[in-house]
Amino acid sequence: MEHITLITEEDSRAEMQLKIEATTIGKKRGSVDQGYVLVYFHANMSGESATQPWARRPAVAGSVVKNLLAPLLASRGGDSIHEGDLIVLCDGGKLGLEHALLGAVCNPETGKALAKVKKTLYITKTEEAAGVNKELTRGTATVNQLEALHMLTHSAHRTQKKKRVKMDGSTAGTLIGPVGLSECSWQTTFGLKRVMYGPQKRPLPGGAADADMETPSAKRVVRKDEDTEPFTYWPVSDDLLRELLHYDVISVIDLTPGDGSFARLCATQKIPYLGIAFTTAHQHGLARHIKEGIFKSYCDTDAEDYDAALAEIINVENSGTTATSSRTTRAKRGKARAKTQTKSKSALLKRLQTLQGSLGDDNQGDEGSEEEEEKAEESDDENE
C-alpha cells in the first residue's frame, strides 16, 4: 500500500498540525490546472452513538468538525482555503448540520469564517439503502433518502463537465444517485470496537432515533464485548466515493476514515491517501483491515486490481477465497497469468514485502492498549 498513510488524532492542534505536515501527502498541494487535494469529512463516519447505533447516526457538534479541520487549515496558512483544496463535508442525512459543518471552515487563530465558494450536491439513496438500519419504521415519509454534500473551494470549481462514473448524469448536475445498499466489510467485536473508537467518539445521543425507529423490544439491548458487529452501521457506498474522485482529485486527506472504504478505493486507483484515525488501536486495526482487503482483491478475478502472479504467491486461490468454477473466470485468469509471466518472482515478493511493511506494525490492530480499554469501560459506566 504505497499510496496509503494513516496517522492518529491528537488533542493538541499544534501536534496534529505537525503530524500532518510531516507526511508526504500533507505536504502535497493541488492546483486548478493539475487537480485538487480532496479534504473529506463524513458525519456518519465521525463516531458512533453510545446507544442504539444501528438506529441513530452519531451526534456531530461543530467543535468536532473544527478540531479536525483546524490543524489542516493551519498547515496551509490558515488565512484562506488553499486554491488547490476541495473540501467536501457530508451531513450523512442528518438534518440541521449545515451550520456546524460550514462554521468549522474558519481561521484557526481568529475563528473568522474563511472566504469560500460553496456548491451543495444532494445524494439520493434508494429506500432500501436509506432504511437499512431501521428494524421497524412507522408512519408516512419517515425514511430520509437525501444527504447534503457541501463542496468548498477558494474560487469557482473548474472541473470540466464529464459523465459520472456509475451514476446517471454528469459533474454539472447537483444530484448524485440513486446510491444503492452498502454493507460494512469490517466485522469486529464490540469490546475491540470500543477501544478503537475511544470514549470521545461514542457520545450519548440527543433526541429520538432516526426515522421514528422502533426497537422490537422495549428492553435495552445489552451489547457484550464478545459480540460481533460491523465497525460502522452507516457505511458509505464505494460508488459515491468513486464519483467524488471524479472531480479531478489527485490525493485525499480523509478526516473520517471509518471502516477504510475510501482508503481501499484510493489504493486500487493509486491515489495518495492520508487518513486520520480515532486512536492508535483504530490506526493499527484499520491498517490490517485495508491490507487484507487489498490482498483479497489481488486474488479476486472480478476486482479492478486482480493480479494472477501475486495471487499465486499469496496462495489465496487454494484457500477457496476465489471462485474458480465458471469457464469465464478460468479464461480471465489464464489471460492474466499469461500477461504476468514475464514478471520475476523476486520482484513480486519485494512488492508484497513493501505492502506488508508500508503501514508499520499493525499486529496490535484489534487489541489496543489496556489503558485505552480501561478508559472506554469507565466512560461506558458513566454513561449508564
N, C-alpha and C positions, 0 to 999 in steps of 0.2 A: 504494500500500500504506500507506494512512493508519494502519492498525492494527498494523503490524509495526515493531519496533525490534530492532536487532542490536548487541551490544557484544562485546568480546573478553575472554578470561580474563586476569587479572593474577596475578603471583606473590605480590604483597603483598595480604594480606587487607584491609588498610585501604584500599588503592587500589581494590580490587574493590568494597568496600562503598560508596565514594564514587561509583563508576560507576553502581551500581545505584540509589543514592539520587538521582542526577541525572536519571534517566529518569522520564517521566510514569507508566509502568506500575510502576516500582519504588516510587513514592510511593503507589500505589493500595492501599487496604485493603478487604478484604471484610468481610462480617458474616454471621451465621447467617440473618438475615432477608433480606438483599439478594443474597447469593450469595458464593461462595468465590473466592479467588485460588488457582489451581492451581499448585503448585510441583512440577515434574515432572523425574524422573531415570530414565533407562532404561539399564541396564547395557550393552546391546548397542550403544548409541549413544555410549558414553563413550570410545571409542578403537577401535583395530584391532590385532589380533595381528600382530607383525612377520613371522611365518612362517605359511603356510597359513591366511590369514584367512577363506577360504571354508569351512574346516572347524573353525576354533577361534573361539569367542567371545572378545572382549577380556578380558584379566585385569583384575579390579577389586579394588583394595585399599581398605580403609576410609578411608585418608588421601585417596584420590581423591574420594570422596563428601564427606568432611568439608571439604576445601578448597573445594568448590563451594557447600556448604550454609552454612558458617560466615559468609561475608560477608553472605549474605541474612538469616540469623537475627540477625546483629548489627545490620543495618539496621532490624530490627523490635524492637529492645530486647535480644534475646539471652537474656532470663531465662525465656522460655516461647514456645511456638508461638502465634503470633497467632490470636485467636479466629476471624478471617476467612480463615485459610490452610488449604488442603487439600494436604498434602504426599503425593505419590504416588511411591513408589520401586519400580521393577520390576526383578526379577532376570534377566529375559530368558531364563529357562530354565536358568540356570547354578546348579547346586545348591550349597548351603552359603553363600549370600551374605547371608542374613538378618541375621546378627550384624554384618557390616560395614556394611550399609545402615542398620540401626536405631541402631548405635553412633555414627553420624555426626550424629544429631539430638541435639546437646548444646550446652551453654552455650559460646560461642566463647572465653570468657576462662578459665573454670574447668575445662572439659571434663566437667562433671557432666551426666548424662543429663537431658533435659527431660521433664517430665510430659506424657503424651500418651494419647490413646485410639486404639488400633490395630485396624483391621479388615483382614483379609487376604482378598483375592479371588484366584481362580485362573482363569487364561486357558487355555482349552482350544484346541488347534490341530489342524487336520486333519493326517493323517500326511504328506500332500504338503507342507503348509506347514512342518511341523516338520523334515522331512528334505530341504528344498530344497537345502541346501548340501552334502549328502552324495553324493559321486560314487559311492561304493560303501559299503554297510554290511554288517556281518556279525553273526551271532548272532541271538538272540531278545530282544525287548523292549529294543532299543538306541536307539530314537528317542524322545526325551523330548517329549511333547506337552503338557506343563504349564509354565506360567510363574506365578510368585507375584508379586502386586502388593499392596504394603502401603500402606494409606491411613491417614494420621496426621492427627489434628486435636487442638485444645486441649480440646474437650469432645465429647460424643456428636454424631456427624454426623447432621444433621436433614433430609437431602434427602427430600422426600415420595416415597412409593412411586409409581413410574411405569414403564411398559413401556420396555424397551430400544429403542434407535433402530433397529437392524437385527437384533440377535441375539434369540434366544428368551429368555423370562423377563422379570424386572423388576429394578429397582435394589435390591430387597430381597434378592435372591439373592447367593450368593458365587461363582457361576460366570459367566464371560463367554465365549461361544463357541458353536459352534466357529468359530475365526478361520481364514479361508482363506489361500491363497497370496498373497503380496505381492511386488512387484518394485520395485527401486530405480529411480527415474526419472532419476537424475542419473548420467550416464556421463562420466568424465573420464580423463585419462591417469595412469598410475602415478606419473610424475615430479611432476606438478602435485598429485596427491593427497598425496604425501609432504610437500610444502611446506605444504599446507593443514592436515594433521593435526599436523605438527610432531613432533619426536623424542620428546617426553614422552608422546604419545598412541599410540605404536606400541611397546609393551613386548614383550619376549620372553615367550612363554607358558611356563607350567609344566605338566607332565603331558601326558597323551595328548590327541589330538584328540577332539572331541565325537563321541559315538555310535559309538565304535570305527571311525572313518572310515579307510578305506584309500585312499591315492592310487593312481591307475592305474599309476604308475611309481615305482620306488624312488628314482629320481634326484630331486634337489632341483629344484623348479620355479623357474626364473630369470625374474623379472619385470623387464622393461625399461621405462625411463622413457617410451617412446613407446607402450607397450601401453595399450589402452583397457579399463577395467574399471569396475564400479559404485563409487560413493563408499562405500557400505557393502554388505557381503554379508549383513547381518542387518536388513533393513528392517522397520519397524513398520507394521502394517496401518492404513489410514485408518479402517476400520470400528471397530477398537479405540479409536482416538483420539476418534472421534465418541461412543463410549459414555462415555469419561472426561469429555467436555464436558457430558454429560447430567446430571452430578452438581451442577447449579446453579452452574456455573463462569461467572464474569464476566470473568476475564482469566487469562492464562497466563504463568508465568515458567519457561522451559524451560532447564534446566541442561545438557541434551544435545541441541542442535538437529539434529545429524547432517546428514541429507540435506534437511532443510527440509520434511518432510511435515506436521508439526504446524503450522508457520508458514503453509503454504499453506491448510490447512484453516481455521485461525483467520481468515485474510484473507477466505476465502469466507463465513464465518459472522459476519464483522465483530466478532470478539472480540479485544480488545487482547492483543498477544503480545510478550514480551521473550525473546530467545534469546541465550545466552552462547556465542559461537563459540570454537573452539580457538585460532585465530590470526587475525591481520589478513587473511591470504590466504583463510582459511576464511570470514571475515566478508564479504569482497568477492565471493567466488565464490558463496556462499550467497545473497547479495542478488540477484545476477544470475540465479541459477537460479530463485529464488522469483518474480521479476518475469516471467521467460519463461514459467513455468508459469501464472501468473495471466493474462497476455496471451493465452496459448493457450486458456485456459478461457473467456475472453470471446468467443472465436470458435468454440467447440465447442457445438453445439446441445444436446448431452446434458449439459453441465455445469450446476451449480447457479447459477452467476453469468454465464451466457451473456447477452451484450448485443449485439443486432444493430447498433445505431448505432455502438458502439465498434468492432465487428468491421469495419465498412466503413471507418472512419477508419484503423485499424491496417492494413487491406488484406491481412489474412491469408487471407481467403477465396480470393483469386486465386492464392495460392501452392499451393493444393491441400491445405492442412493440415486443412481441414474438409470432411467428406464432404457432397456435395450431391446424390447420386443418388436417394435414396429420396423418394417422394411425401410421407411423413410428415415427413421432415426439412425439405422445402421449405415445407410448410404451417406447421410450427412457426416457421421463420424468418420467414415472411410475417407471422404474427401478432405476432412480437416486433418486427419493423420498424414495423408499424402503431402499436404501443404506444409506440414511442420517437420517432415522427415529430415530436412537439412539442418535443423537446429541441433546444436550439440547438447548432450545431456548435462555436461558440466555447466553450461550457460544457464540452462533451465533450473538446475539445482541452486545456482547462485541467485537467480531471480527469486526462488522460493525463500531462500535464507534472508534475502533483503526484505521480503514481505513479512516474514515472521519477526524480524527484528526492528522494523521501521517504527512501530508504536511503543517500543520498550517492553519491559517485562509485565505481562498482563496476567500472570498466573494468580494474582490476588483478586482477579476481576469480580468474583461474586462473594468475596469474603469480607473485604473492608477491614478496618481496624476495630479492636474491641472497644476503644474509646468512642468511636463513631456509633457503634451499635448501642452502647450504654446510653448515649445522648438521645438516640432515636427512641429507645424504650422509655426514658424519663419524660420525653416530650409527649409520647402517647399517653402515659399515665396522667400527665397534667391535663391533656385534652379530655380525658374521660371524666 
